Amino acid sequence: METELFTLGALITGFVLDQTLGDPTWFPHPVVGFGRITAWLEQRLNKGSHCFIKGSVMTIVLVGSTYSVSKAGLDISQEIHPAISFILNTLIVFSCLSALTLRKEVLMVFEALQQSLYKGRIQVARIVGRDTKELTSKQIRIAALETLSENLSDGIIAPLFWFGMLGAPGMLGYKMINTLDSMIGYKNKRYMYFGKFAARLDDVANFIPARLTALLMILVTGKLSISAFVLSNGSKHSSPNSGYPEAALAGILGCRFGGPTCYFGEIVSKQYIGVTDRTPDNNDLKLSLTINRRCEMSMLLLVSLTILIPMIIKLSI
């Protein structure tokens, strides 16, 4: 019982810290370490033959060791003193969420656009992978809102989901999967084989969270009427998951996402998500940020209930 209470307390405390502090530069972020390890191994392994096997083994070892080492460390800390375990769990939750930072980055894109198109392009380049030098004001706004919806799933809902399933070690394991996909999960010449397993593992890890994110977005806005729209448009994205939160936001705002996009100097054909071709304005941004905050709180409540309900059942027996 005490362990569950400490876990719940760490979850809520870490969540509140992320909502108030974001990602401070002075805090040693584990994803930075994950990225450095991935880059070091990729440079040494992604060459010669059997790249798919080497990339797959690397992914399994990194994800497995992240989960097992963190779980062992947390178990040991619990035996030493529950307060140490509480602090470590809190720091893991804090470091694995990016709610405030995501909202700030998207807000800064719209603010930069009010100053100049050039500044808008520079700002949106911080949060998207596409080429931004030729983007119009409308395309910048759409790119920012697409990122807001996608990263609501990847940066908040999914980590919380895996905390609910596997605790803080599961949360860290998910962040390692997500880091691997963001670094080697590309379908280009260099990573086609080496990063294929990591990309597919990321698809599996995000399958439920992405759809749960879309459902939460619908519920917190009361827009049940767009459910069919989300189901029919969610599969139009090249990713098996990202399209669902994007479709939910496009349906709520009544705008259109997707379409041809430039990556690394090449135009990539994407299907449109939605039919209303209009330029999102600041009111759309305000609504989108409100949706994110409501979804974050709703997911925190859901995960908290997965901890509380078993405790209540134990007490009643």
C-alpha positions in Angstrom: 0.0 0.0 0.0 2.8 2.4 0.9 4.6 1.7 -2.3 1.5 2.5 -4.4 1.0 5.8 -2.5 4.7 6.7 -3.1 4.3 5.8 -6.8 1.1 8.0 -7.1 2.8 10.8 -5.3 5.8 10.7 -7.6 3.6 10.6 -10.7 1.7 13.7 -9.6 4.8 15.6 -8.4 6.7 14.9 -11.6 3.7 16.0 -13.6 3.4 19.2 -11.7 7.2 19.9 -12.1 6.9 19.5 -15.8 3.9 21.8 -16.0 5.7 24.5 -14.0 9.4 24.1 -15.1 9.3 22.5 -18.5 12.7 21.3 -19.6 15.2 23.5 -17.8 18.7 23.5 -19.4 20.4 22.9 -16.1 18.6 19.5 -15.6 20.5 16.4 -17.0 17.9 15.1 -19.4 18.1 11.3 -19.9 17.0 11.7 -23.6 20.3 13.5 -24.2 22.2 10.6 -22.9 20.0 8.2 -25.0 20.8 10.2 -28.1 24.6 10.2 -27.5 24.7 6.4 -26.9 22.6 5.9 -30.0 24.8 8.1 -32.2 28.0 6.4 -30.9 26.7 2.9 -31.6 25.2 3.8 -34.9 28.5 5.2 -36.2 30.2 2.0 -35.4 27.5 -0.6 -36.3 25.7 0.9 -39.3 28.2 -0.2 -42.0 29.0 -3.2 -44.0 26.6 -6.2 -44.2 23.7 -7.4 -41.9 22.7 -3.8 -41.0 19.1 -4.8 -40.2 20.3 -7.5 -37.7 22.8 -5.1 -36.1 20.2 -2.3 -35.8 17.6 -4.7 -34.4 20.0 -6.1 -31.8 21.2 -2.6 -30.8 17.6 -1.5 -30.4 16.6 -4.6 -28.3 19.7 -4.2 -26.1 19.3 -0.5 -25.5 15.5 -0.7 -24.7 15.9 -3.8 -22.6 18.8 -2.4 -20.6 17.1 0.9 -20.1 14.1 -0.8 -18.6 16.0 -3.5 -16.6 18.7 -1.2 -15.2 16.2 1.5 -14.2 13.9 -1.1 -12.6 16.8 -2.6 -10.6 17.9 0.8 -9.5 14.5 1.8 -8.3 14.0 -1.6 -6.5 17.3 -1.1 -4.7 16.4 2.5 -3.8 13.1 1.3 -2.4 14.9 -1.2 -0.1 17.4 1.5 1.0 14.6 4.1 1.8 11.2 4.8 0.2 12.0 8.5 0.1 15.0 7.8 -2.3 12.7 5.8 -4.5 10.1 8.6 -4.4 12.7 11.2 -5.5 14.0 9.0 -8.4 10.5 8.2 -9.6 9.6 11.8 -9.5 12.7 12.8 -11.5 12.0 10.2 -14.1 8.4 11.4 -14.6 9.6 15.0 -14.7 12.3 14.3 -17.3 10.1 12.1 -19.5 7.3 14.6 -20.0 7.4 17.7 -22.2 4.0 19.4 -21.9 4.9 22.9 -21.0 7.9 23.0 -23.4 5.8 21.8 -26.3 3.1 24.4 -25.7 5.7 27.2 -25.3 7.5 26.2 -28.5 4.3 26.2 -30.6 3.1 29.5 -29.0 6.5 31.0 -29.9 6.0 30.0 -33.6 2.8 32.1 -33.8 4.4 35.0 -31.9 7.4 34.9 -34.2 5.1 35.0 -37.3 3.6 38.2 -36.0 7.0 39.8 -36.2 8.0 38.5 -39.7 7.7 35.5 -42.0 11.5 34.9 -41.7 11.3 34.7 -37.9 8.4 32.3 -38.1 10.4 30.0 -40.4 13.3 30.1 -38.0 11.1 29.3 -35.0 9.1 26.5 -36.6 12.4 24.8 -37.7 13.0 24.1 -34.0 10.1 21.7 -33.8 9.6 20.2 -37.2 11.7 18.0 -39.4 10.6 19.4 -42.8 12.4 22.1 -44.8 11.1 25.5 -43.6 13.0 28.1 -45.8 10.1 28.3 -48.3 7.1 27.8 -46.0 4.3 30.4 -46.2 2.7 31.8 -43.1 -0.2 29.4 -43.5 2.1 26.4 -43.9 4.0 27.4 -40.8 0.9 27.7 -38.7 -0.3 24.3 -39.9 3.1 22.7 -39.3 3.1 24.0 -35.7 -0.4 22.7 -35.0 0.4 19.3 -36.6 3.4 19.1 -34.3 1.3 20.1 -31.3 -1.1 17.3 -31.8 1.6 14.6 -32.7 3.7 15.5 -29.7 0.8 15.6 -27.4 0.7 11.8 -28.0 4.5 11.2 -28.2 5.6 13.6 -25.5 2.8 13.3 -22.9 0.1 10.7 -23.4 2.4 7.9 -24.4 4.9 8.3 -21.6 2.1 8.5 -19.1 0.5 5.4 -20.7 3.6 3.4 -20.3 4.0 4.6 -16.7 0.6 3.2 -16.0 1.5 -0.1 -17.6 5.1 -0.6 -16.4 5.9 2.2 -14.0 8.8 4.6 -14.3 11.1 2.0 -16.0 8.4 1.5 -18.7 8.3 5.3 -19.1 12.1 5.4 -19.6 12.0 2.4 -21.9 9.4 4.2 -24.1 11.6 7.3 -24.3 14.5 5.2 -25.5 12.3 3.7 -28.2 11.1 7.2 -29.2 14.7 8.5 -29.2 15.8 5.6 -31.4 13.0 6.2 -33.9 13.7 9.9 -34.1 17.4 9.3 -34.8 17.5 6.1 -37.0 13.9 5.5 -37.9 14.1 7.2 -41.3 13.3 5.5 -44.7 16.4 6.9 -46.4 19.5 5.2 -47.8 21.4 5.4 -44.5 18.8 4.1 -42.1 16.5 2.0 -44.4 17.7 -1.3 -42.9 19.6 -0.3 -39.7 16.7 1.6 -38.3 13.8 -0.4 -39.6 13.2 -2.4 -36.4 13.4 0.7 -34.2 10.8 2.4 -36.4 8.5 -0.6 -36.2 8.9 -0.9 -32.4 8.0 2.8 -32.1 4.9 2.1 -34.1 3.9 -0.6 -31.7 4.7 1.4 -28.6 2.5 4.3 -29.9 -0.4 2.3 -31.3 -2.7 2.6 -28.3 -1.5 6.0 -27.0 -2.0 7.7 -30.4 -5.6 6.5 -30.6 -6.2 7.3 -26.9 -4.9 10.8 -27.5 -7.4 11.3 -30.3 -10.2 10.0 -28.1 -9.2 12.3 -25.2 -9.2 15.3 -27.6 -12.7 14.4 -28.7 -13.9 13.9 -25.2 -12.4 17.1 -23.6 -14.0 19.2 -26.4 -17.3 17.3 -26.5 -16.9 17.0 -30.3 -18.3 13.5 -30.5 -19.6 14.2 -33.9 -16.1 14.1 -35.4 -15.5 10.5 -34.4 -16.2 9.2 -37.8 -14.0 11.9 -39.4 -11.1 10.9 -37.2 -11.5 7.2 -38.0 -11.6 7.8 -41.7 -8.8 10.4 -41.8 -6.5 9.0 -39.2 -5.1 6.4 -41.5 -4.2 8.9 -44.2 -0.9 9.8 -42.6 2.3 8.0 -43.6 2.7 7.0 -40.0 0.2 4.4 -38.7 -0.2 6.5 -35.5 0.4 10.2 -36.0 -2.6 10.7 -38.2 -5.1 10.1 -35.4 -4.3 13.0 -33.1 -3.7 15.2 -36.2 -7.2 14.2 -37.6 -8.7 14.9 -34.2 -7.3 18.4 -34.1 -8.1 19.1 -37.7 -11.7 18.0 -37.1 -12.1 20.1 -34.0 -10.6 23.2 -35.6 -12.3 22.6 -39.0 -9.1 23.0 -41.0 -6.9 20.8 -43.2 -3.5 19.3 -42.4 -1.1 17.3 -44.5 -0.4 17.7 -48.2 2.9 17.8 -50.1 5.8 18.5 -47.8 9.5 19.1 -48.5 12.1 17.0 -46.6 15.9 17.3 -47.3 15.2 19.1 -50.6 12.7 16.5 -51.9 8.9 16.9 -52.1 7.1 14.1 -50.2 3.5 13.6 -51.3 1.1 13.3 -48.3 -2.6 12.9 -48.2 -4.7 15.7 -46.8 -6.3 15.3 -43.5 -9.5 17.3 -43.6 -11.2 19.2 -46.3 -11.5 22.8 -45.2 -8.5 24.7 -46.7 -8.2 27.7 -44.4 -5.4 29.4 -42.4 -5.5 28.7 -38.7 -5.5 31.9 -36.6 -4.6 32.8 -33.0 -8.0 31.6 -31.8 -7.3 28.2 -33.2 -4.0 28.3 -31.3 -5.6 29.2 -28.0 -8.2 26.4 -28.4 -5.4 23.9 -29.4 -3.4 24.8 -26.3 -6.4 24.4 -24.1 -7.1 21.0 -25.6 -3.6 19.9 -24.8 -3.9 21.0 -21.2 -7.2 19.3 -20.7 -5.9 16.1 -22.3 -2.8 16.1 -20.1 -4.9 16.4 -16.9 -7.3 13.8 -18.1 -4.5 11.3 -18.8 -3.0 12.0 -15.4 -6.3 11.2 -13.8 -6.6 8.0 -15.8 -3.1 6.8 -14.8 -3.8 7.8 -11.2 -6.9 5.6 -11.2 -4.9 2.6 -12.4 -2.9 3.0 -9.2 -5.8 3.9 -6.9 -8.4 1.4 -8.0 -6.2 -1.7 -7.1 -5.5 -0.1 -3.7 -9.2 0.5 -3.0 -9.9 -3.1 -4.0 -7.2 -4.4 -1.6 -8.7 -2.3 1.2 -12.2 -3.6 0.6 -11.2 -7.3 0.7 
